[in-house]
């Protein structure tokens, strides 16, 4: 199975995160259902997930390999916030390799 995309998860979290759609996308259907039933944990869970995905994408663009957010099977997500990623002291293409 292919890796999930950080950017898609971040956009889903921002706009539909209160309904748990970001969790469903990552394959975490149990926590997605709970998040939907509580309206994103009364918006607190929604905010924390969105912030974690944003920081995760930002740090990935700066060269960090391991992210805070993973899919349901524990795999890393792909792509950062920018088309180029700073890794090993130089910029390399990230989105369209």
DSSP file (Angstrom, degrees, kcal/mol; ACC not computed):
  #  RESIDUE AA STRUCTURE BP1 BP2  ACC     N-H-->O    O-->H-N    N-H-->O    O-->H-N    TCO  KAPPA ALPHA  PHI   PSI    X-CA   Y-CA   Z-CA
    1    1 A X              0   0    0      0, 0.0     2,-0.1     0, 0.0     0, 0.0   0.000 360.0 360.0 360.0 146.4    0.0    0.0    0.0
    2    2 A X        -     0   0    0      1,-0.1     2,-0.1     0, 0.0     0, 0.0  -0.371 360.0 -98.1 -77.5 154.5    1.2    3.5   -0.8
    3    3 A X        -     0   0    0      1,-0.1     2,-0.2    -2,-0.1    74,-0.1  -0.388  39.7-114.2 -67.6 147.6    2.2    6.0    1.9
    4    4 A X        -     0   0    0     72,-0.3    74,-2.9    71,-0.1     2,-0.4  -0.488  30.3-112.8 -80.3 156.7   -0.4    8.6    2.9
    5    5 A X  B  >  -a   78   0A   0     72,-0.2     4,-2.0    -2,-0.2    74,-0.2  -0.787  10.5-151.8 -98.5 128.3    0.2   12.3    2.1
    6    6 A X  H  > S+     0   0    0     72,-2.7     4,-2.5    -2,-0.4     5,-0.2   0.880  97.8  53.5 -62.2 -39.4    0.9   14.8    4.9
    7    7 A X  H  > S+     0   0    0     71,-0.4     4,-2.5     2,-0.2     5,-0.2   0.917 109.3  46.9 -66.6 -43.6   -0.6   17.7    2.8
    8    8 A X  H  > S+     0   0    0      1,-0.2     4,-2.6     2,-0.2     5,-0.2   0.930 113.7  49.0 -62.3 -44.7   -3.9   15.8    2.2
    9    9 A X  H  X S+     0   0    0     -4,-2.0     4,-2.2     1,-0.2    -2,-0.2   0.887 111.5  49.9 -61.9 -39.3   -4.1   14.9    5.8
   10   10 A X  H  X S+     0   0    0     -4,-2.5     4,-2.3     2,-0.2    -2,-0.2   0.922 112.0  46.5 -66.2 -44.8   -3.5   18.5    6.9
   11   11 A X  H  X S+     0   0    0     -4,-2.5     4,-2.2     2,-0.2     5,-0.3   0.919 113.9  48.4 -64.9 -43.1   -6.1   19.9    4.5
   12   12 A X  H  X S+     0   0    0     -4,-2.6     4,-2.6     1,-0.2    10,-0.3   0.890 111.7  51.0 -62.9 -38.2   -8.6   17.4    5.6
   13   13 A X  H  X S+     0   0    0     -4,-2.2     4,-1.0    -5,-0.2    -2,-0.2   0.899 110.6  48.4 -66.0 -41.0   -7.8   18.2    9.2
   14   14 A X  H  < S+     0   0    0     -4,-2.3    -2,-0.2     2,-0.2    -1,-0.2   0.925 126.1  24.5 -66.2 -44.3   -8.3   21.9    8.7
   15   15 A X  H  < S+     0   0    0     -4,-2.2    -2,-0.2    -5,-0.2    -3,-0.2   0.802 140.7  16.9 -96.6 -30.2  -11.6   21.7    6.9
   16   16 A X  H ><>S+     0   0    0     -4,-2.6     5,-1.6    -5,-0.3     3,-1.2   0.167  86.7 112.1-128.3  16.9  -13.2   18.5    8.0
   17   17 A X  G ><5S+     0   0    0     -4,-1.0     3,-1.5     1,-0.3     6,-0.1   0.790  70.1  64.2 -65.4 -29.3  -11.2   17.5   11.1
   18   18 A X  G 3 5S+     0   0    0      1,-0.3    22,-0.7    -5,-0.2    -1,-0.3   0.768 104.4  48.7 -65.8 -22.6  -14.1   18.1   13.5
   19   19 A X  G < 5S-     0   0    0     -3,-1.2    17,-0.3    20,-0.2    -1,-0.3   0.366 117.3-115.6 -96.1   3.4  -15.8   15.2   11.7
   20   20 A X  T <>5S+     0   0    0     -3,-1.5     4,-2.1    15,-0.2     3,-0.4   0.612  70.8 138.3  77.8  12.9  -12.7   13.0   12.0
   21   21 A X  H  >< +     0   0    0     -5,-1.6     4,-2.3     1,-0.2    -4,-0.2   0.847  68.9  56.5 -62.6 -34.6  -12.1   12.8    8.2
   22   22 A X  H  > S+     0   0    0    -10,-0.3     4,-1.5     2,-0.2    -1,-0.2   0.890 108.0  48.1 -62.9 -38.6   -8.4   13.2    8.7
   23   23 A X  H  4>S+     0   0    0     -3,-0.4     5,-2.6     2,-0.2     4,-0.3   0.889 110.1  51.4 -69.1 -39.8   -8.3   10.2   10.9
   24   24 A X  H ><5S+     0   0    0     -4,-2.1     3,-1.3     1,-0.2    -2,-0.2   0.906 107.6  53.7 -62.6 -40.2  -10.4    8.2    8.5
   25   25 A X  H 3<5S+     0   0    0     -4,-2.3    -1,-0.2     1,-0.3    -2,-0.2   0.876 107.5  50.4 -60.7 -38.6   -7.9    9.1    5.7
   26   26 A X  T 3<5S-     0   0    0     -4,-1.5    46,-2.5    -5,-0.1    -1,-0.3   0.459 121.5-108.9 -80.6  -0.4   -5.0    7.8    7.8
   27   27 A X  T < 5S+     0   0    0     -3,-1.3     2,-1.2    -4,-0.3    -3,-0.2   0.560  82.3 127.3  86.9   8.9   -6.9    4.6    8.4
   28   28 A X     >< +     0   0    0     -5,-2.6     4,-1.9     1,-0.2     5,-0.1  -0.598  24.0 160.1 -97.2  71.8   -7.6    5.3   12.1
   29   29 A X  H  >  +     0   0    0     -2,-1.2     4,-2.2     1,-0.2    -1,-0.2   0.801  65.9  55.5 -71.5 -29.6  -11.3    4.6   11.8
   30   30 A X  H  > S+     0   0    0      2,-0.2     4,-2.1    -3,-0.2    -1,-0.2   0.955 114.4  38.7 -67.7 -48.8  -12.0    4.0   15.6
   31   31 A X  H  > S+     0   0    0      1,-0.2     4,-2.5     2,-0.2    -2,-0.2   0.813 114.4  57.3 -71.5 -27.5  -10.5    7.3   16.7
   32   32 A X  H  X S+     0   0    0     -4,-1.9     4,-2.1     2,-0.2    -2,-0.2   0.906 107.8  46.6 -64.8 -41.9  -12.0    9.0   13.6
   33   33 A X  H  X S+     0   0    0     -4,-2.2     4,-2.4     2,-0.2    -2,-0.2   0.912 113.7  47.9 -65.9 -43.2  -15.5    7.8   14.7
   34   34 A X  H  X S+     0   0    0     -4,-2.1     4,-1.5     1,-0.2     7,-0.3   0.898 111.4  50.8 -64.0 -40.3  -14.8    9.0   18.3
   35   35 A X  H  <>S+     0   0    0     -4,-2.5     5,-3.7     1,-0.2     6,-0.5   0.882 111.3  48.6 -64.8 -38.1  -13.6   12.3   17.0
   36   36 A X  H ><5S+     0   0    0     -4,-2.1     3,-1.2   -17,-0.3    -2,-0.2   0.906 109.7  51.3 -67.9 -42.1  -16.7   12.7   14.8
   37   37 A X  H 3<5S+     0   0    0     -4,-2.4    -1,-0.2     1,-0.3    -2,-0.2   0.790 115.2  42.0 -67.0 -27.7  -19.0   11.9   17.7
   38   38 A X  T 3X5S-     0   0    0     -4,-1.5     4,-2.6    -5,-0.2    -1,-0.3   0.265 114.4-114.0-101.2  11.3  -17.4   14.4   20.0
   39   39 A X  H <>5S-     0   0    0     -3,-1.2     4,-1.7     1,-0.2    -3,-0.2   0.954  83.7 -39.6  52.6  54.6  -17.1   17.1   17.3
   40   40 A X  H  4XS-     0   0    0     -5,-3.7     6,-1.8   -22,-0.7     5,-1.2   0.841 111.1 -57.9  69.0  33.5  -13.4   17.0   17.3
   41   41 A X  H >45S-     0   0    0     -6,-0.5     3,-1.5    -7,-0.3     4,-0.3   0.933 106.9 -49.2  60.6  44.7  -13.2   16.7   21.1
   42   42 A X  H 3<5S-     0   0    0     -4,-2.6    -1,-0.2     1,-0.3    -2,-0.2   0.900 106.2 -59.2  53.6  44.4  -15.1   19.9   21.4
   43   43 A X  T 3X5S+     0   0    0     -4,-1.7     4,-1.8    -5,-0.2    -1,-0.3   0.228 127.4  95.7  73.8 -10.8  -12.6   21.4   18.9
   44   44 A X  H <>5S+     0   0    0     -3,-1.5     4,-2.4     2,-0.2    -3,-0.2   0.943  87.0  43.5 -72.9 -47.4   -9.6   20.7   21.2
   45   45 A X  H  ><S+     0   0    0     -5,-1.2     4,-2.6    -4,-0.3     5,-0.2   0.888 113.2  54.3 -62.4 -40.6   -8.7   17.4   19.5
   46   46 A X  H  > S+     0   0    0     -6,-1.8     4,-2.2     1,-0.2    -1,-0.2   0.922 110.1  46.4 -58.4 -46.3   -9.3   19.1   16.1
   47   47 A X  H  X S+     0   0    0     -4,-1.8     4,-2.6    -7,-0.3    -2,-0.2   0.920 113.0  48.3 -64.6 -45.0   -6.8   21.8   17.0
   48   48 A X  H  X S+     0   0    0     -4,-2.4     4,-2.6     2,-0.2    -2,-0.2   0.918 112.7  47.8 -64.5 -44.8   -4.2   19.5   18.4
   49   49 A X  H  X S+     0   0    0     -4,-2.6     4,-2.3     2,-0.2    -1,-0.2   0.921 113.4  48.5 -62.3 -43.2   -4.3   17.2   15.3
   50   50 A X  H  X S+     0   0    0     -4,-2.2     4,-2.2    -5,-0.2    -2,-0.2   0.916 112.9  47.3 -62.7 -43.7   -4.1   20.1   13.0
   51   51 A X  H  X S+     0   0    0     -4,-2.6     4,-2.7     2,-0.2     5,-0.3   0.908 111.9  50.3 -65.0 -42.2   -1.2   21.7   14.8
   52   52 A X  H  X S+     0   0    0     -4,-2.6     4,-2.4     1,-0.2    16,-0.2   0.904 112.0  47.2 -64.0 -40.9    0.7   18.3   14.9
   53   53 A X  H  X S+     0   0    0     -4,-2.3     4,-2.3     2,-0.2    -1,-0.2   0.891 112.8  49.8 -66.7 -38.9    0.2   17.8   11.2
   54   54 A X  H  X S+     0   0    0     -4,-2.2     4,-2.2     2,-0.2    -2,-0.2   0.945 114.7  42.7 -65.4 -48.3    1.3   21.3   10.4
   55   55 A X  H  X S+     0   0    0     -4,-2.7     4,-3.0     2,-0.2     5,-0.3   0.894 112.9  54.4 -64.1 -39.6    4.5   21.1   12.5
   56   56 A X  H  X S+     0   0    0     -4,-2.4     4,-2.0    -5,-0.3    -2,-0.2   0.925 110.9  44.5 -60.1 -46.2    5.1   17.6   11.2
   57   57 A X  H  X S+     0   0    0     -4,-2.3     4,-1.7     2,-0.2    24,-1.1   0.880 114.2  50.5 -66.5 -38.2    5.0   18.8    7.6
   58   58 A X  H  X S+     0   0    0     -4,-2.2     4,-1.0     2,-0.2    -2,-0.2   0.942 112.8  44.5 -65.2 -48.7    7.1   21.9    8.4
   59   59 A X  H  <>S+     0   0    0     -4,-3.0     5,-2.3     1,-0.2     3,-0.2   0.847 109.4  56.6 -67.7 -33.1    9.8   19.8   10.1
   60   60 A X  H ><5S+     0   0    0     -4,-2.0     3,-1.6    -5,-0.3    -1,-0.2   0.905 104.6  53.1 -62.5 -40.1    9.8   17.2    7.4
   61   61 A X  H 3<5S+     0   0    0     -4,-1.7    25,-2.7     1,-0.3    -1,-0.2   0.772 105.7  55.1 -64.8 -25.5   10.5   20.0    4.9
   62   62 A X  T 3<5S-     0   0    0     -4,-1.0    -1,-0.3    -3,-0.2    -2,-0.2   0.383 131.7 -89.8 -90.3   3.8   13.5   21.0    7.1
   63   63 A X  T < 5S+     0   0    0     -3,-1.6     2,-0.3     1,-0.3    -3,-0.2   0.381  75.3 144.4 111.8  -4.3   15.0   17.5    6.9
   64   64 A X      < -     0   0    0     -5,-2.3    -1,-0.3     1,-0.2    -2,-0.1  -0.534  30.1-164.5 -71.3 131.0   13.5   15.6    9.8
   65   65 A X        +     0   0    0     -2,-0.3     2,-0.4     1,-0.1    -1,-0.2   0.918  68.0  59.9 -83.2 -47.0   12.9   11.9    8.7
   66   66 A X  S    S-     0   0    0     10,-0.1     2,-0.2     2,-0.0    -1,-0.1  -0.717  73.5-155.1 -90.9 129.9   10.6   10.6   11.4
   67   67 A X        -     0   0    0     -2,-0.4   -14,-0.1     2,-0.2    -2,-0.0  -0.542  22.8-128.4-100.4 167.5    7.2   12.4   11.9
   68   68 A X  S    S+     0   0    0    -16,-0.2     2,-0.4    -2,-0.2    -1,-0.1   0.839  94.8  59.9 -78.8 -35.9    4.9   12.8   14.8
   69   69 A X        +     0   0    0    -17,-0.2     8,-0.5   -16,-0.1     2,-0.3  -0.785  65.0 171.7 -99.4 136.8    1.8   11.6   12.8
   70   70 A X  B     -B   76   0B   0     -2,-0.4     6,-0.2     6,-0.1   -44,-0.1  -0.872  33.5-101.2-133.4 167.0    1.7    8.1   11.2
   71   71 A X    >   -     0   0    0      4,-2.0     3,-1.9    -2,-0.3   -44,-0.2  -0.187  51.6 -84.4 -80.5-176.1   -0.9    6.1    9.4
   72   72 A X  T 3  S+     0   0    0    -46,-2.5   -45,-0.1     1,-0.3    -1,-0.1   0.752 129.7  51.5 -63.6 -25.2   -2.9    3.3   11.1
   73   73 A X  T 3  S-     0   0    0    -47,-0.2    -1,-0.3     2,-0.1   -46,-0.1   0.319 120.1-105.8 -95.3   8.2   -0.1    0.8   10.4
   74   74 A X  S <  S+     0   0    0     -3,-1.9     2,-0.2     1,-0.3    -2,-0.1   0.600  71.3 144.9  82.2  11.6    2.6    3.0   11.8
   75   75 A X        -     0   0    0      1,-0.1    -4,-2.0     0, 0.0    -1,-0.3  -0.546  52.9-106.0 -84.7 149.7    4.1    4.0    8.5
   76   76 A X  B     -B   70   0B   0     -2,-0.2   -72,-0.3    -6,-0.2     2,-0.2  -0.319  31.7-120.7 -67.1 153.2    5.6    7.5    7.9
   77   77 A X        -     0   0    0     -8,-0.5     2,-0.3   -74,-0.1   -72,-0.2  -0.570  27.1-124.6 -89.6 160.8    3.6   10.0    5.8
   78   78 A X  B     +a    5   0A   0    -74,-2.9   -72,-2.7    -2,-0.2   -71,-0.4  -0.735  60.3  26.4-108.9 158.7    5.1   11.5    2.6
   79   79 A X        -     0   0    0     -2,-0.3   -73,-0.3   -74,-0.2     2,-0.1   0.555  57.1-137.3  72.1 145.3    5.7   15.1    1.5
   80   80 A X        -     0   0    0      2,-0.5   -22,-0.2   -20,-0.1   -73,-0.1  -0.296  41.5 -77.6-112.2-161.2    6.3   18.3    3.4
   81   81 A X  S    S+     0   0    0    -24,-1.1     2,-0.3    -2,-0.1   -23,-0.1   0.737 107.8  50.7 -77.7 -23.2    5.0   21.8    3.0
   82   82 A X  S    S-     0   0    0    -25,-0.3    -2,-0.5     2,-0.2    13,-0.1  -0.772  81.1-120.5-118.8 161.7    7.3   22.8    0.1
   83   83 A X  S    S+     0   0    0     -2,-0.3    11,-3.5    11,-0.1    12,-1.2   0.750 102.3  51.3 -68.8 -23.5    8.2   21.3   -3.2
   84   84 A X  E    S-C   93   0C   0      9,-0.3     2,-0.4    10,-0.2     9,-0.2  -0.908  74.4-152.9-117.8 146.5   11.9   21.2   -2.1
   85   85 A X  E     -C   92   0C   0      7,-3.4     7,-2.7    -2,-0.4     2,-0.8  -0.943  15.4-130.4-121.7 136.6   13.2   19.7    1.1
   86   86 A X  E     +C   91   0C   0    -25,-2.7     2,-0.4    -2,-0.4     5,-0.2  -0.777  44.7 155.5 -86.8 113.0   16.3   20.6    3.0
   87   87 A X  E >   -C   90   0C   0      3,-3.2     3,-1.4    -2,-0.8   -24,-0.1  -0.997  58.7  -1.4-144.9 134.6   18.2   17.3    3.6
   88   88 A X  T 3  S-     0   0    0     -2,-0.4    -1,-0.1     1,-0.3     3,-0.1   0.848 129.8 -53.4  55.2  38.8   21.8   16.6    4.3
   89   89 A X  T 3  S+     0   0    0      1,-0.2     2,-0.3    -3,-0.0    -1,-0.3   0.554 124.1  73.4  79.3   8.2   22.8   20.2    3.9
   90   90 A X  E <  S-C   87   0C   0     -3,-1.4    -3,-3.2    -5,-0.1     2,-0.4  -0.966  81.3-102.7-147.4 164.4   21.2   20.8    0.5
   91   91 A X  E     +C   86   0C   0     -2,-0.3     2,-0.3    -5,-0.2    -5,-0.2  -0.718  37.0 180.0 -89.5 137.0   17.8   21.1   -1.1
   92   92 A X  E     -C   85   0C   0     -7,-2.7    -7,-3.4    -2,-0.4     2,-0.1  -0.970  36.6 -93.2-134.7 153.6   16.3   18.2   -3.0
   93   93 A X  E     +C   84   0C   0     -2,-0.3    -9,-0.3    -9,-0.2   -10,-0.1  -0.392  41.7 172.5 -67.9 137.5   13.0   17.8   -4.8
   94   94 A X    >   +     0   0    0    -11,-3.5     3,-0.6    -2,-0.1   -10,-0.2   0.798  65.6  41.9-112.8 -50.3   10.3   16.4   -2.7
   95   95 A X  T 3  S+     0   0    0    -12,-1.2     2,-0.2     1,-0.2   -11,-0.1   0.889 119.4  33.3 -75.2 -41.4    6.9   16.5   -4.4
   96   96 A X  T 3         0   0    0    -13,-0.3    -1,-0.2     1,-0.2    -3,-0.1  -0.356 360.0 360.0-117.6  52.6    7.7   15.4   -8.0
   97   97 A X    <         0   0    0     -3,-0.6    -1,-0.2    -2,-0.2    -2,-0.1   0.485 360.0 360.0 -75.2 360.0   10.5   12.9   -7.7
